[in-house]
Amino acid sequence: MRHGERLRVCVEDDGQGFCLAQSTDRLGLKGLREPVELAGGEISIASSAGSGTAVTVDLVLTEDSGA
C-alpha cells in the first residue's frame, strides 16, 4: 500500500509464531532487518508462540528509488 511518499508492505501468517524475546539473534530476523534499515526504512515484527507472525515494512520513496 502506498501512502504519499511512503510504501508500506504487510505480510501476515497464521502459523506457529515464536517468542520475539528469545529470537532476536536469529539470522532470518537479521536478514529481514538489515536491508530495510540500510534503505532508510523501518521494520516491525509481531509474533507470539501459537498465534502467527506479522511483518510490516515502511520505506520512504524517493525519485531515485524506482518505485
Secondary structure, 3 states (H helix, E strand, C coil): CEECCEEEEEEEECCCCCCHHHCCCCHHHHHHHHHHHHCCCEEEEEECCCCCEEEEEEEECCHHHCC
